Amino acid sequence: MQGRSRRTLFIGCCTACSAEEVAGKPVPKQDLSLHGLSASLSLKDLSVSLRGSNLHVFTLAELRTATQGFSGGNFLGEGGFGPVYKGVIGERVRAGMEAQPVAVKLLDLDGAQGHREWLAEVMFLGKLRHPNLVRLIGYCYENEQRLLVYEYMVKGNLENHLFHRFTSLPWSTRLKIAVGAAKGLAFLHGAEKPVIYRDFKASNILLDSDYTVKLSDFGLAKDGPEGDNTHVSTRVMGTQGYAAPEYIMTGHLTAKSDVYSFGVVLLELLTGRRSVDGKRPSRERNLVEWARPYLKDAGKLSQIIDPSLDGVYSIKAAQKAVSTASQCLSHSPKLRPQMSAIVETLESLLDFTDGIVGSLVFSVEPDNDGDEANEKSPRIAEINLETNLHFSHTEMRAGNGFLRHPLFSEKLKK
């Protein structure tokens, strides 16, 4: 929810489809999913539908108080839905309410999204609970104003960490993020009433203080096909570079559409490149098209892996992750794996041990040009080692105090 998505757009309209409906079957009138709700739903009807969800219904005045009048100092960013502000709810907002930081998302009345997208977020996140889905705390439905109140995610979104930070995410963190995101999608696809996320991308992956993943922004999510139906027919909406090609062509939405989008994000984690980057040479602007020739050749791993990792990653795990991305990006949806299988594959990579993980504390002899005082107080350094290299490539000699490694070469004092 932090930072405006650069390429969120209506990709087009599927002329073969009429209204957004499950292909071939009427929708049950009593279904409490989004299919069964009208865009003109009243606040009372919404409260009845969400009975038991424990969502708070806030007033606009309460959320003004929580965000200090939607002050610029609390502004976090802006996406397709509208601006997002940090706030604090508690006794000052409502008597008896537990104090906690929140993110308040305000619908841009002149934006591309509207009441239906707001309603989708309320309905899906009001009913679904999972460690890898962002928690919706409450909402505001007052006149034309539509607001959403979420748990506050300290580290923002994955897009910022991959493409807007000076420091690179380490390999283990990238793998943890991939596993968490996969678990979130697997939960949605395996729910009692399956959900298709439809807008899986780096900016919608939020990160907690320990880089725990929380999927956010469910405005474009859809109920999955039911019974013998194979797909949902819908308007083509999403984000350029992430949407599955068959969905763009036909408007037919399936869980495998999400799997394709996951493959794009996994590729972004592996390469450090954006799904679409207009600043690169023409042949490299689309990440998937650029990477395809390298995905099935393990020997070309070094040509696509993010150079900012500085070689500090598990080669075996990276090769398996690239292979998984390749399967997700298959031109044929039927050949893409289920998200549950992807979770199993990626979780197994967390245990790969073809490297060294740990901390080494040592003293480095300073280059002091004969300064005797400095010689008596050698500098202490701590280096976190996480590398794919075999022990033969890393050499520690207690006798002469040298440590040799491709990342550094320092003369050490015992």
C-alpha positions as CSV (number, residue, x, y, z in Angstrom):
1,M,0.0,0.0,0.0
2,Q,3.0,2.2,0.0
3,G,3.9,4.0,-3.2
4,R,1.8,4.4,-6.3
5,S,1.8,1.3,-8.6
6,R,3.4,2.5,-11.8
7,R,1.5,0.3,-14.2
8,T,-1.9,-0.5,-12.7
9,L,-4.4,-0.1,-15.5
10,F,-7.4,-1.4,-17.2
11,I,-5.7,-3.6,-19.7
12,G,-8.8,-3.7,-21.9
13,C,-12.3,-5.2,-22.1
14,C,-13.2,-8.7,-23.1
15,T,-15.8,-8.2,-25.7
16,A,-16.8,-11.8,-25.5
17,C,-18.0,-11.3,-21.9
18,S,-21.0,-9.5,-20.7
19,A,-21.3,-8.9,-16.9
20,E,-18.7,-10.3,-14.5
21,E,-20.2,-13.7,-13.9
22,V,-19.1,-17.3,-13.5
23,A,-19.0,-18.9,-16.9
24,G,-22.0,-21.0,-17.8
25,K,-23.8,-21.1,-14.4
26,P,-26.3,-18.7,-12.6
27,V,-25.1,-17.3,-9.3
28,P,-27.0,-18.5,-6.2
29,K,-29.0,-15.6,-4.7
30,Q,-28.2,-16.5,-1.1
31,D,-24.4,-16.7,-1.7
32,L,-22.6,-14.4,0.7
33,S,-19.6,-14.1,-1.7
34,L,-19.1,-11.0,-3.7
35,H,-21.2,-12.5,-6.6
36,G,-24.3,-12.3,-4.4
37,L,-23.9,-8.6,-3.4
38,S,-25.1,-5.6,-5.2
39,A,-22.9,-2.6,-5.9
40,S,-25.6,-0.5,-4.3
41,L,-25.5,-2.6,-1.1
42,S,-26.6,-0.6,2.0
43,L,-24.6,-0.3,5.1
44,K,-27.1,-2.4,7.0
45,D,-27.0,-5.2,4.4
46,L,-23.2,-5.1,4.5
47,S,-23.2,-5.4,8.3
48,V,-25.5,-8.4,8.1
49,S,-23.3,-10.1,5.5
50,L,-20.2,-9.5,7.7
51,R,-21.8,-10.6,10.9
52,G,-19.2,-12.5,13.0
53,S,-16.2,-10.9,11.2
54,N,-15.3,-8.6,14.1
55,L,-14.7,-5.7,11.8
56,H,-15.0,-2.2,13.3
57,V,-17.3,0.2,11.5
58,F,-15.6,3.6,11.8
59,T,-17.0,7.1,11.2
60,L,-15.1,9.5,9.0
61,A,-14.6,11.7,12.0
62,E,-12.9,8.9,13.9
63,L,-10.5,8.2,11.1
64,R,-9.7,11.9,10.8
65,T,-8.7,11.8,14.4
66,A,-6.7,8.6,13.9
67,T,-4.7,10.2,11.1
68,Q,-4.4,13.7,12.5
69,G,-6.8,15.0,9.8
70,F,-5.1,12.9,7.0
71,S,-2.0,15.0,7.5
72,G,0.8,15.0,5.0
73,G,3.2,13.9,7.7
74,N,1.2,10.6,7.9
75,F,1.0,10.1,4.2
76,L,2.4,6.6,3.3
77,G,1.8,6.4,-0.5
78,E,-0.9,6.1,-3.1
79,G,-2.1,3.2,-5.3
80,G,-4.9,2.6,-7.8
81,F,-7.5,2.7,-5.0
82,G,-6.3,6.0,-3.5
83,P,-4.0,7.6,-0.9
84,V,-2.9,5.7,2.3
85,Y,-2.2,7.3,5.6
86,K,-0.6,6.0,8.8
87,G,-2.8,6.4,11.9
88,V,-3.3,5.3,15.5
89,I,-6.5,4.0,16.8
90,G,-7.2,3.7,20.6
91,E,-9.0,5.4,23.4
92,R,-8.6,8.8,21.7
93,V,-10.6,7.5,18.7
94,R,-13.1,5.3,20.5
95,A,-13.6,4.4,24.1
96,G,-12.3,0.9,25.0
97,M,-10.4,0.4,21.7
98,E,-7.0,-1.1,22.0
99,A,-4.2,1.2,20.8
100,Q,-2.4,0.1,17.7
101,P,-0.9,1.7,14.5
102,V,-3.0,1.3,11.4
103,A,-2.9,2.1,7.7
104,V,-6.0,4.0,6.4
105,K,-6.8,3.7,2.7
106,L,-9.1,6.4,1.3
107,L,-10.9,5.8,-2.0
108,D,-10.0,8.4,-4.6
109,L,-13.4,9.4,-5.9
110,D,-11.8,10.5,-9.2
111,G,-9.7,7.3,-9.5
112,A,-10.0,4.2,-11.6
113,Q,-11.4,2.1,-8.8
114,G,-14.7,2.6,-6.9
115,H,-17.3,1.2,-4.7
116,R,-17.2,-2.3,-6.1
117,E,-13.4,-2.6,-5.5
118,W,-13.9,-1.3,-2.0
119,L,-16.7,-3.8,-1.4
120,A,-14.5,-6.6,-2.7
121,E,-11.8,-5.8,-0.1
122,V,-14.3,-5.6,2.7
123,M,-16.0,-8.9,1.8
124,F,-12.9,-10.9,1.1
125,L,-10.7,-9.6,4.0
126,G,-13.6,-9.5,6.3
127,K,-14.2,-13.2,5.9
128,L,-10.7,-14.6,5.2
129,R,-8.0,-15.0,7.9
130,H,-4.5,-16.3,7.3
131,P,-1.0,-15.3,8.6
132,N,0.0,-14.3,5.0
133,L,-3.0,-12.0,4.3
134,V,-3.1,-8.5,5.7
135,R,-5.6,-8.1,8.5
136,L,-8.5,-5.7,7.8
137,I,-9.4,-4.0,11.1
138,G,-12.4,-2.1,9.9
139,Y,-14.0,0.2,7.3
140,C,-15.9,3.4,6.8
141,Y,-19.0,3.8,4.6
142,E,-20.2,7.3,4.9
143,N,-22.0,9.2,2.1
144,E,-19.8,8.8,-0.9
145,Q,-16.7,8.2,1.2
146,R,-15.2,4.7,1.3
147,L,-12.2,3.9,3.6
148,L,-10.4,0.8,4.7
149,V,-8.4,0.3,7.9
150,Y,-5.6,-2.3,8.0
151,E,-2.9,-3.4,10.3
152,Y,0.2,-1.3,9.8
153,M,3.1,-3.1,8.1
154,V,6.4,-1.7,9.3
155,K,8.6,-2.5,6.3
156,G,6.2,-1.4,3.5
157,N,6.0,-3.3,0.3
158,L,8.3,-5.7,-1.6
159,E,8.6,-3.4,-4.6
160,N,10.2,-0.7,-2.5
161,H,12.7,-3.1,-1.1
162,L,13.7,-4.6,-4.5
163,F,13.8,-1.4,-6.5
164,H,14.0,1.6,-4.3
165,R,16.5,0.8,-1.6
166,F,20.3,1.2,-1.6
167,T,20.7,-2.1,0.3
168,S,20.0,-5.4,-1.3
169,L,17.6,-8.0,0.2
170,P,19.8,-11.0,1.2
171,W,19.1,-14.4,-0.4
172,S,17.5,-16.0,2.7
173,T,15.0,-13.0,3.0
174,R,14.0,-13.3,-0.6
175,L,13.4,-17.0,-0.2
176,K,11.3,-16.3,2.9
177,I,9.2,-13.7,1.1
178,A,8.6,-16.1,-1.9
179,V,7.5,-18.8,0.5
180,G,5.1,-16.5,2.4
181,A,3.6,-15.1,-0.8
182,A,3.1,-18.6,-2.1
183,K,1.4,-19.7,1.1
184,G,-1.0,-16.7,0.9
185,L,-2.0,-17.6,-2.7
186,A,-2.3,-21.3,-1.9
187,F,-4.7,-20.4,1.0
188,L,-6.9,-18.3,-1.3
189,H,-7.0,-21.0,-4.0
190,G,-7.7,-23.8,-1.5
191,A,-10.4,-21.9,0.5
192,E,-13.9,-23.4,0.9
193,K,-15.0,-20.8,-1.7
194,P,-11.8,-20.4,-3.8
195,V,-10.6,-16.9,-4.5
196,I,-8.6,-15.7,-7.5
197,Y,-6.4,-12.8,-6.4
198,R,-6.0,-11.3,-9.9
199,D,-3.6,-8.5,-9.0
200,F,-0.5,-10.4,-7.6
201,K,2.5,-8.1,-7.9
202,A,5.4,-6.8,-5.8
203,S,3.7,-3.7,-4.6
204,N,0.8,-5.7,-3.2
205,I,3.2,-7.8,-1.0
206,L,3.5,-6.1,2.3
207,L,6.3,-6.9,4.8
208,D,6.2,-7.0,8.6
209,S,9.1,-6.2,10.9
210,D,10.6,-9.7,10.4
211,Y,9.8,-9.8,6.6
212,T,6.7,-11.9,7.1
213,V,4.5,-11.5,4.0
214,K,1.0,-10.2,4.0
215,L,-0.9,-10.0,0.7
216,S,-2.9,-6.8,0.4
217,D,-5.2,-4.9,-2.0
218,F,-8.1,-7.3,-2.8
219,G,-10.1,-4.9,-4.8
220,L,-9.7,-6.9,-8.0
221,A,-10.1,-10.3,-6.4
222,K,-12.8,-12.6,-7.7
223,D,-14.7,-15.7,-6.5
224,G,-13.3,-18.7,-8.3
225,P,-15.3,-20.9,-10.6
226,E,-17.7,-23.4,-9.0
227,G,-18.8,-26.9,-9.9
228,D,-17.9,-28.0,-13.3
229,N,-17.0,-24.5,-14.5
230,T,-13.4,-24.1,-15.6
231,H,-13.0,-20.4,-15.4
232,V,-14.6,-17.0,-14.5
233,S,-15.3,-14.6,-17.4
234,T,-14.5,-11.0,-16.4
235,R,-13.3,-7.7,-17.6
236,V,-9.5,-7.8,-18.1
237,M,-8.0,-5.8,-15.3
238,G,-4.6,-6.0,-13.6
239,T,-1.1,-4.7,-14.0
240,Q,1.1,-4.8,-17.1
241,G,3.9,-7.3,-16.9
242,Y,2.1,-9.5,-14.3
243,A,-1.1,-10.5,-15.9
244,A,-1.2,-14.0,-17.6
245,P,-1.3,-13.8,-21.4
246,E,-4.3,-16.1,-21.8
247,Y,-6.3,-13.9,-19.4
248,I,-5.4,-10.8,-21.4
249,M,-6.4,-12.5,-24.6
250,T,-9.7,-14.0,-23.5
251,G,-10.8,-12.6,-20.2
252,H,-10.9,-16.2,-18.8
253,L,-9.7,-16.1,-15.2
254,T,-8.5,-19.1,-13.3
255,A,-6.2,-19.9,-10.4
256,K,-3.5,-20.6,-12.9
257,S,-3.6,-16.9,-13.8
258,D,-2.4,-16.1,-10.3
259,V,0.3,-18.8,-10.7
260,Y,1.7,-17.0,-13.7
261,S,1.8,-13.7,-11.8
262,F,3.6,-15.5,-9.0
263,G,6.2,-16.7,-11.5
264,V,6.8,-13.0,-12.5
265,V,7.3,-11.9,-8.9
266,L,9.6,-14.9,-8.2
267,L,11.6,-13.8,-11.2
268,E,11.8,-10.3,-9.9
269,L,13.1,-11.7,-6.6
270,L,15.7,-13.8,-8.4
271,T,16.9,-11.2,-10.9
272,G,16.4,-7.9,-9.1
273,R,14.7,-6.6,-12.3
274,R,11.2,-5.1,-12.7
275,S,8.5,-7.0,-14.6
276,V,8.5,-4.1,-17.1
277,D,11.3,-1.6,-17.2
278,G,11.3,1.1,-19.9
279,K,14.7,2.3,-19.0
280,R,16.4,-0.9,-20.2
281,P,17.4,-1.8,-23.8
282,S,14.3,-2.8,-25.9
283,R,15.1,-6.5,-25.7
284,E,15.3,-6.4,-21.9
285,R,12.3,-4.3,-21.1
286,N,9.9,-7.2,-20.5
287,L,11.4,-9.4,-17.8
288,V,9.7,-12.6,-18.8
289,E,10.6,-12.3,-22.4
290,W,14.2,-11.5,-21.6
291,A,14.6,-14.3,-19.1
292,R,12.9,-17.2,-20.9
293,P,16.0,-18.3,-22.9
294,Y,17.9,-18.7,-19.6
295,L,15.3,-20.4,-17.4
296,K,15.8,-23.9,-18.6
297,D,19.6,-23.9,-18.6
298,A,21.1,-24.3,-15.2
299,G,24.5,-23.3,-16.6
300,K,23.2,-19.8,-17.3
301,L,22.1,-19.0,-13.8
302,S,24.8,-16.4,-13.3
303,Q,23.5,-14.5,-16.3
304,I,20.1,-13.7,-14.7
305,I,20.7,-13.8,-10.9
306,D,20.6,-10.4,-9.2
307,P,24.2,-9.1,-9.2
308,S,23.5,-7.1,-6.0
309,L,23.6,-10.5,-4.2
310,D,27.3,-10.5,-4.8
311,G,27.3,-14.2,-5.2
312,V,26.0,-14.8,-1.7
313,Y,23.3,-17.4,-2.3
314,S,22.8,-21.1,-2.6
315,I,23.4,-22.2,-6.2
316,K,21.3,-25.3,-5.8
317,A,18.4,-23.4,-4.3
318,A,18.6,-20.7,-6.9
319,Q,18.6,-23.2,-9.7
320,K,15.5,-24.9,-8.3
321,A,13.8,-21.6,-7.8
322,V,14.5,-20.6,-11.4
323,S,13.1,-23.9,-12.5
324,T,9.9,-23.2,-10.5
325,A,9.6,-19.8,-12.0
326,S,9.9,-21.3,-15.5
327,Q,7.0,-23.8,-14.7
328,C,4.8,-20.9,-13.4
329,L,5.4,-19.0,-16.6
330,S,4.5,-21.8,-18.9
331,H,2.5,-20.6,-22.0
332,S,0.0,-23.4,-21.2
333,P,-2.0,-22.8,-18.0
334,K,-2.4,-26.6,-17.6
335,L,1.3,-27.1,-17.3
336,R,1.7,-24.5,-14.4
337,P,1.9,-26.1,-11.0
338,Q,-0.7,-25.7,-8.2
339,M,0.3,-23.1,-5.6
340,S,0.3,-25.8,-2.9
341,A,3.0,-27.7,-4.9
342,I,5.0,-24.5,-5.2
343,V,4.8,-23.9,-1.5
344,E,6.3,-27.4,-0.9
345,T,9.1,-26.8,-3.4
346,L,10.1,-23.4,-2.1
347,E,9.9,-24.5,1.5
348,S,12.4,-27.3,0.8
349,L,14.9,-24.7,-0.5
350,L,15.1,-23.1,2.9
351,D,17.0,-26.2,4.2
352,F,19.6,-26.2,1.4
353,T,23.1,-26.3,3.1
354,D,25.4,-25.8,0.2
355,G,26.9,-22.7,1.8
356,I,28.0,-21.1,5.1
357,V,25.5,-19.3,7.3
358,G,26.6,-17.6,10.4
359,S,28.5,-14.7,12.0
360,L,32.3,-14.4,12.2
361,V,33.8,-11.9,14.6
362,F,37.4,-11.0,14.0
363,S,39.8,-8.1,14.5
364,V,41.3,-6.4,11.4
365,E,44.8,-5.0,11.5
366,P,44.4,-1.4,10.6
367,D,46.3,0.4,7.8
368,N,47.6,3.0,10.2
369,D,50.9,4.1,8.7
370,G,52.9,3.4,11.8
371,D,50.4,4.8,14.3
372,E,51.3,2.8,17.4
373,A,48.2,3.8,19.3
374,N,46.0,2.3,16.6
375,E,48.1,-0.8,16.4
376,K,47.2,-1.5,20.0
377,S,43.5,-1.1,19.3
378,P,42.7,-3.2,16.3
379,R,39.3,-2.6,14.7
380,I,36.6,-5.2,15.5
381,A,34.4,-6.2,12.6
382,E,31.5,-8.7,12.3
383,I,30.6,-10.1,9.0
384,N,27.5,-12.2,8.3
385,L,28.5,-15.0,6.0
386,E,25.9,-16.6,3.7
387,T,27.4,-18.1,0.6
388,N,26.9,-20.7,-1.9
389,L,30.6,-21.5,-2.2
390,H,32.1,-24.7,-1.1
391,F,34.5,-24.8,1.9
392,S,37.4,-25.2,-0.5
393,H,36.7,-21.7,-1.8
394,T,36.8,-20.2,1.7
395,E,40.1,-20.6,3.6
396,M,40.8,-19.7,7.2
397,R,44.3,-20.1,8.6
398,A,44.8,-19.8,12.3
399,G,48.5,-19.6,11.8
400,N,48.8,-16.5,9.7
401,G,45.4,-14.9,10.4
402,F,44.3,-14.7,6.8
403,L,40.7,-15.2,5.6
404,R,40.3,-15.6,1.9
405,H,36.9,-15.2,0.3
406,P,35.7,-13.7,-3.0
407,L,33.8,-11.0,-1.0
408,F,36.7,-9.8,1.0
409,S,40.4,-10.3,1.6
410,E,41.6,-8.9,4.9
411,K,44.6,-9.7,7.0
412,L,43.2,-10.8,10.4
413,K,44.7,-10.7,13.8
414,K,43.8,-13.6,16.1
